[in-house]
């Protein structure tokens, strides 16, 4: 029902807008015969809204055009309504023949063949106009050859404009769709990278919980006091329940990640995703930041979610370190069998005494002036664990007042490159 209503609204939109455009016209023969840009608009709209029925829509345009012109004829004081009907009824034949030709030539199916589309639209434009001229018997005032030549020439011009508008609108529509799809893709990848990072730490926490449960049970076995043993056993059972909850959450996350598309991603795509997300963040924070990326050695990896999580955390920190404007540069290269990525920014910098602490859980220099709450300081802790424990790499930060801040991530080549890339390297 909703779909039918939407189609009906689109039909009305096409009919009303085309009728309005039909009031912009020229009178080539000095009579009631008009040549307008309504056909240009109608063609573009009919090829844009492919879901609406052509015969009904086009003939509704004809009926509206007939009544509007007749009423305006009376309003302008040119004559009675009957005289207006008599003067403009031939326009109905134009749209009847136009709809028949539009359907017979299957104009909508020709969108991928520009020349065939051009010829079809030219025919749909010219022949109905010739029919209208014949009904009006315009050749009695002007030579028949001149009438036909004028109609075909103007039809050619209108067809050229129509075709140009159609392909321009398609081009911008496709570009808009690409941007929208890319935006959705980036958001999905960012979500999946966050999930994968959280999964990594949940697994680590589960191992810590298992260790705590094992130690608790060992203490239980060594303890002699019955009351304390019973209490400790309850604690051990509670830890076991927490472990089961963690296991269920981990299983759900693993299922979500496994169901996502599996493929390799190159460094250019990874950087594009990270920079797209952080450009958006910079705009939200009303910051003017110039982002640049230099790729020294391209590669593909199926661990792109973890790489994105690492880079996004570092780049987001860099964005949040900016006052009003600044630069963030990413440099990627291979050095001594290590894939190296440097993230450099000219933000407020990190105090020398804080550098050894920035990777510690809970440490943060970020303070929300609106609510007085310090940030959790968990981002760089995640980054350090991912780089060192997941990839077996290293991360080093250098900074200082009046100096550029640089995070250098180094990951062993064999750990991150896809097999084909390693063989080629």
Secondary structure, 3 states (H helix, E strand, C coil): CHHHHHHHHHHHHHHHHHHHHCCCEECCCCCCCCEECHHHHHHHHHHHCCCCCHHHHHHHHHHHHHHHHHHHHHHCCCCCHHHHHHHHCHHHHHHHHHHHHHHHCCHHHHCCCHHHHHHHHHHHHHHHHHHHHHHHCHHHCCCHHHHHHHHHHHHHHHHHHHHHHHHHHHHHHHHHHHHHHHHHHHHHHHHHHHHHHHHHHHHHHHHHHHHHHHHHHHHHHHCCCHHHHHHHHHHHHHHHHHHHHHHHHHHHHHHHHHHCCCCCEEHHHHHHHHHHHHHHHHHHCCCEEEEEEEECCCCEECCHHHHHHHHHHHHHHHHHCCCCEEEEEEEEEEECCEEEEEEEECCCCCCHHHHCCCCCCCCCCCECCCCCCECCCCHHHHHHHHHHHHCCCEEEEECCCCCCEEEEEEEEHHHHCCHHHHHHC
